[in-house]
Amino acid sequence: MNTVATIPLSALKKPAALSNARWRVEDVEALFAWPLMDLLHRAQQVHRQYFDPNEIQLSTLLSIKTGGCAEDCGYCPQSAHVDTGVKAGKLMPVAEVVEAARMAKDQGATRFCMGAAWRSPKPRDMAAVTEMVRQVKGLGLQTCMTLGMLDGSQADALKDAGLDYYNHNLDTAPEYYGRIVSTRTYQDRLDTLAHVREAGIHVCCGGIVGMGEGRLHRAGLIAQLANLDPYPESVPINNLVQVEGTPLAGTEPLDPFEFVRTVAVARITMSSAMVRLSAGREQMDDALQALCFLAGANSIFYGDKLLTTGNPQATRDRALLNRLGLRIQSEGAI
């Protein structure tokens, strides 16, 4: 029997009111269970209310400090707890970061994201990272950073420098989190998000699927994100990239249609957010990426690398967007 009746009518008939909804995990799980064609149709309806369905925003992500991270995230090749061949490096010089941002802009990116493999930035690091924000912002790009956990004063300093977005993912549902990370708590992540909000910085927050979790956990992750007040302006959906040497290497891959369902459910529950097709695109064929765009993804990471793992080449991305008739967003909305 069709499960549509199990979804709150407010969620079905009034997508404009979704930002005020409280999503129960069981309601989100019921969305996942819809027939795929119905789910895609609904996601596309919601998507078209808030966005041009033929426009894609491009972001470029640069690792400004690679490897040696004190955290033990089971998916991450940059953790100091594992041997994956990733060497610990120093923070990049500001000038090199700004040149990389200039090149990204020349290739069509409107947002430049800078990531450092830290548990949290040290006081000595803040002067350099805030200067990176100022100079990249000066190029006319949106700025985003992911530096691990932040306290209130660090968030304020980044805001003062002009930071537009801060990325800090929840990774998975609270009930599954302990199987992935032990060196920081779920509440630590929520506290960082609160500091970012209080500083007036937009939130980029999503998660990773394909880590051995069940559908209930994927629903739990989406419910956590959708129930943040407000929900994130930017929601990256990552498909696990398995790296030899990490604890999650060898995990059973996620069914591709389940990944598409996750994108669609994120779009329905966070209607006005940018839903970013993130890690794992290197392993996706063109047809699967097209389904993700149909499901409501309207942003991609663009370039040769996503931190330390592969990302589709820029020329391949442009060729795919051209084949699908998708335009590159000329100016990303904050």
C-alpha positions as CSV (number, residue, x, y, z in Angstrom):
1,M,0.0,0.0,0.0
2,N,1.2,3.5,-0.8
3,T,2.6,5.2,2.3
4,V,1.8,8.8,1.4
5,A,-0.9,9.0,4.0
6,T,1.7,8.5,6.8
7,I,3.3,11.9,5.9
8,P,2.0,15.0,7.7
9,L,-0.4,16.9,5.3
10,S,1.4,20.1,6.2
11,A,4.6,18.6,4.7
12,L,2.9,17.5,1.6
13,K,0.6,20.5,0.8
14,K,2.5,23.4,2.1
15,P,6.2,23.2,1.2
16,A,6.6,26.9,2.0
17,A,5.9,26.1,5.6
18,L,8.6,23.4,5.9
19,S,11.1,25.7,7.5
20,N,8.8,25.8,10.6
21,A,8.0,22.1,10.7
22,R,9.3,19.7,13.3
23,W,10.2,16.5,11.5
24,R,9.8,13.3,13.4
25,V,12.2,10.6,12.5
26,E,9.4,8.2,11.6
27,D,7.9,10.8,9.2
28,V,11.3,11.2,7.5
29,E,11.7,7.4,7.3
30,A,8.2,7.2,5.7
31,L,9.4,9.7,3.0
32,F,12.3,7.4,2.3
33,A,9.8,4.6,1.7
34,W,7.8,6.3,-1.0
35,P,8.0,4.8,-4.5
36,L,11.0,6.4,-6.1
37,M,9.1,8.1,-8.9
38,D,6.7,9.7,-6.4
39,L,9.5,10.8,-4.2
40,L,11.4,12.4,-7.1
41,H,8.3,14.1,-8.3
42,R,7.6,15.6,-4.9
43,A,11.2,16.7,-4.5
44,Q,11.2,18.4,-7.9
45,Q,8.0,20.2,-7.0
46,V,9.6,21.6,-3.9
47,H,12.8,22.4,-5.7
48,R,11.0,24.5,-8.3
49,Q,9.3,26.6,-5.7
50,Y,12.6,27.8,-4.4
51,F,15.2,27.5,-7.2
52,D,15.7,27.6,-10.9
53,P,15.7,23.8,-11.7
54,N,18.3,24.3,-14.4
55,E,20.9,26.1,-12.4
56,I,23.8,24.6,-10.5
57,Q,26.1,26.4,-8.1
58,L,29.8,25.5,-8.2
59,S,32.0,25.5,-5.1
60,T,35.7,24.6,-4.9
61,L,37.2,23.1,-1.8
62,L,40.9,23.5,-0.9
63,S,42.7,21.6,1.8
64,I,44.7,24.4,3.5
65,K,46.1,22.1,6.1
66,T,46.3,18.4,5.4
67,G,46.7,15.3,7.6
68,G,47.7,14.8,11.2
69,C,44.2,15.4,12.7
70,A,43.7,14.3,16.3
71,E,40.2,13.1,15.7
72,D,39.4,9.4,15.0
73,C,36.6,9.8,12.4
74,G,36.3,6.3,10.9
75,Y,35.8,7.6,7.3
76,C,38.7,10.1,7.3
77,P,42.2,9.4,5.7
78,Q,43.5,12.5,7.4
79,S,43.2,11.1,11.0
80,A,46.4,10.6,12.9
81,H,44.9,7.4,14.2
82,V,45.3,5.6,10.8
83,D,48.0,5.0,8.2
84,T,46.6,5.9,4.8
85,G,49.7,7.5,3.3
86,V,48.4,11.0,3.9
87,K,51.3,13.0,5.4
88,A,50.7,15.7,8.0
89,G,51.4,19.2,6.5
90,K,51.6,22.7,7.7
91,L,49.0,25.5,7.1
92,M,49.3,26.8,3.6
93,P,50.7,30.4,3.1
94,V,47.9,33.0,2.6
95,A,49.2,33.9,-0.8
96,E,49.0,30.3,-2.1
97,V,45.4,30.0,-0.9
98,V,44.4,33.3,-2.5
99,E,46.0,32.2,-5.8
100,A,44.0,28.9,-5.7
101,A,40.9,30.9,-5.1
102,R,41.6,33.1,-8.0
103,M,42.0,30.1,-10.3
104,A,38.7,28.6,-8.9
105,K,36.9,31.8,-9.8
106,D,38.3,31.8,-13.3
107,Q,36.9,28.3,-13.7
108,G,33.4,29.3,-12.7
109,A,33.3,28.7,-8.9
110,T,31.3,31.2,-6.9
111,R,32.1,29.8,-3.5
112,F,35.6,28.9,-2.2
113,C,35.8,26.5,0.7
114,M,38.9,26.1,2.8
115,G,39.4,23.0,5.0
116,A,41.9,22.3,7.7
117,A,42.5,18.9,9.4
118,W,42.3,20.1,12.9
119,R,40.3,19.2,16.0
120,S,40.0,23.0,16.4
121,P,42.1,25.9,15.4
122,K,44.8,27.1,17.8
123,P,45.1,30.7,18.7
124,R,48.3,31.0,16.6
125,D,46.3,29.9,13.5
126,M,43.5,32.5,13.7
127,A,45.4,35.4,12.2
128,A,46.3,33.4,9.1
129,V,42.8,31.9,8.5
130,T,41.0,35.2,9.0
131,E,43.4,36.9,6.5
132,M,42.6,34.1,4.1
133,V,38.9,34.9,4.5
134,R,39.5,38.6,3.9
135,Q,41.6,38.2,0.8
136,V,39.4,35.5,-0.8
137,K,36.3,37.6,-0.1
138,G,38.1,40.5,-1.8
139,L,38.1,38.4,-5.0
140,G,34.4,38.5,-5.1
141,L,33.9,34.9,-4.0
142,Q,31.7,33.6,-1.2
143,T,33.9,32.2,1.5
144,C,33.4,29.0,3.5
145,M,35.7,27.3,6.1
146,T,35.8,24.0,7.9
147,L,38.3,24.1,10.7
148,G,36.8,21.7,13.3
149,M,35.3,22.8,16.5
150,L,34.9,26.5,17.2
151,D,34.3,28.5,20.4
152,G,32.4,31.7,20.4
153,S,35.3,34.0,20.1
154,Q,36.7,32.1,17.1
155,A,33.4,32.2,15.4
156,D,33.2,36.0,16.0
157,A,36.7,36.5,14.6
158,L,35.7,34.6,11.4
159,K,32.6,36.7,11.0
160,D,34.5,39.9,11.5
161,A,36.8,38.8,8.7
162,G,33.8,38.4,6.4
163,L,33.2,34.6,6.4
164,D,29.9,33.7,4.7
165,Y,29.6,30.0,5.6
166,Y,31.1,27.6,8.1
167,N,31.0,23.9,7.4
168,H,30.6,21.5,10.3
169,N,28.8,18.2,9.5
170,L,26.8,16.1,11.9
171,D,28.0,13.1,9.9
172,T,25.1,10.7,10.9
173,A,22.3,10.1,13.3
174,P,23.0,10.5,17.0
175,E,22.3,6.8,17.6
176,Y,24.9,5.7,15.1
177,Y,27.5,8.4,15.7
178,G,29.4,6.5,18.4
179,R,30.3,3.8,15.8
180,I,32.0,6.4,13.6
181,V,33.7,8.9,16.0
182,S,34.8,8.7,19.6
183,T,37.1,11.7,20.1
184,R,34.3,14.3,20.0
185,T,30.6,14.1,20.9
186,Y,27.5,14.9,19.0
187,Q,26.9,17.7,21.4
188,D,30.3,19.1,20.6
189,R,29.2,19.4,17.0
190,L,25.9,21.0,17.9
191,D,27.7,23.5,20.2
192,T,30.0,24.5,17.3
193,L,26.9,25.1,15.1
194,A,25.4,27.2,17.8
195,H,28.5,29.4,18.0
196,V,28.5,29.8,14.3
197,R,24.8,30.8,14.3
198,E,25.3,33.2,17.2
199,A,28.1,34.9,15.3
200,G,25.8,35.5,12.3
201,I,27.6,33.1,9.9
202,H,25.6,30.9,7.6
203,V,25.7,27.2,8.3
204,C,26.9,24.5,5.9
205,C,26.0,21.2,7.6
206,G,25.2,17.8,6.2
207,G,26.4,14.2,6.6
208,I,27.8,11.1,5.1
209,V,25.8,8.0,4.1
210,G,27.1,4.6,3.1
211,M,29.0,4.1,6.4
212,G,27.1,0.9,7.2
213,E,24.1,2.7,8.7
214,G,20.5,1.7,8.1
215,R,17.7,3.7,6.6
216,L,16.5,4.6,10.0
217,H,19.9,6.3,10.7
218,R,19.7,8.2,7.4
219,A,16.3,9.4,8.4
220,G,17.6,10.3,11.8
221,L,20.4,12.4,10.2
222,I,18.0,14.3,8.0
223,A,15.6,14.9,10.9
224,Q,18.4,16.3,13.0
225,L,19.4,18.7,10.2
226,A,15.8,19.7,9.3
227,N,15.0,20.4,12.9
228,L,17.9,22.8,13.5
229,D,16.4,26.3,14.0
230,P,16.9,27.4,11.3
231,Y,18.0,24.5,9.2
232,P,21.3,24.9,7.4
233,E,21.5,27.2,4.3
234,S,23.8,24.6,2.7
235,V,23.5,20.9,3.1
236,P,26.2,18.7,1.7
237,I,25.2,15.1,1.1
238,N,28.3,12.9,1.0
239,N,28.6,9.2,-0.1
240,L,31.4,7.5,1.7
241,V,34.6,7.4,-0.2
242,Q,36.4,4.3,1.1
243,V,40.1,4.8,1.6
244,E,42.3,1.8,2.4
245,G,43.6,2.0,5.9
246,T,40.5,3.7,7.4
247,P,38.2,1.7,9.7
248,L,35.3,2.0,7.2
249,A,37.3,0.6,4.2
250,G,35.4,-2.5,3.0
251,T,32.0,-1.3,4.1
252,E,29.1,-2.6,1.9
253,P,28.5,0.2,-0.7
254,L,25.2,2.0,-0.4
255,D,22.6,1.3,-3.1
256,P,22.8,4.2,-5.6
257,F,19.0,4.7,-5.5
258,E,19.1,5.0,-1.7
259,F,21.6,7.8,-2.2
260,V,19.2,9.5,-4.6
261,R,16.4,9.0,-2.0
262,T,18.6,10.8,0.6
263,V,19.1,13.8,-1.7
264,A,15.3,13.9,-2.4
265,V,14.4,13.7,1.3
266,A,16.9,16.4,2.1
267,R,15.3,18.7,-0.5
268,I,11.7,18.0,0.7
269,T,12.6,18.6,4.4
270,M,15.0,21.6,3.9
271,S,13.2,23.2,0.9
272,S,15.2,26.5,0.6
273,A,18.6,25.0,1.4
274,M,21.3,24.5,-1.2
275,V,21.7,20.7,-1.4
276,R,25.2,19.9,-2.4
277,L,26.2,16.7,-4.1
278,S,29.5,16.3,-2.4
279,A,32.0,13.5,-1.7
280,G,31.6,10.3,-3.7
281,R,30.9,11.9,-7.1
282,E,34.1,10.4,-8.5
283,Q,32.4,7.0,-8.1
284,M,29.1,8.1,-9.7
285,D,28.3,7.8,-13.4
286,D,26.6,10.6,-15.3
287,A,23.2,9.0,-15.1
288,L,23.3,8.8,-11.3
289,Q,24.4,12.4,-11.0
290,A,21.6,13.5,-13.2
291,L,19.1,11.6,-10.9
292,C,20.6,13.5,-8.0
293,F,20.0,16.8,-9.8
294,L,16.4,15.7,-10.5
295,A,16.1,14.9,-6.8
296,G,16.9,18.5,-5.8
297,A,20.7,18.7,-5.6
298,N,21.7,22.1,-7.0
299,S,25.3,22.6,-5.9
300,I,28.5,20.6,-6.5
301,F,32.1,20.7,-5.4
302,Y,34.0,21.4,-8.5
303,G,37.7,20.7,-9.2
304,D,40.2,17.9,-9.1
305,K,40.3,17.1,-5.4
306,L,37.9,17.1,-2.5
307,L,40.4,17.5,0.4
308,T,42.4,14.3,-0.1
309,T,40.1,12.2,-2.3
310,G,39.4,12.4,-6.0
311,N,36.7,14.6,-7.5
312,P,35.5,14.6,-11.1
313,Q,37.7,16.7,-13.4
314,A,36.4,20.2,-14.2
315,T,36.1,19.4,-17.9
316,R,34.0,16.3,-17.2
317,D,31.7,18.3,-15.0
318,R,31.2,21.0,-17.6
319,A,30.5,18.4,-20.3
320,L,27.9,16.8,-18.1
321,L,26.2,20.1,-17.2
322,N,26.1,21.0,-20.9
323,R,24.5,17.6,-21.8
324,L,21.8,18.1,-19.2
325,G,21.2,21.8,-20.2
326,L,22.2,23.0,-16.7
327,R,23.5,26.5,-16.3
328,I,26.3,27.5,-13.9
329,Q,25.0,30.0,-11.3
330,S,26.8,33.2,-12.0
331,E,26.4,34.6,-8.5
332,G,25.7,32.3,-5.5
333,A,23.0,33.5,-3.2
334,I,24.2,33.9,0.4
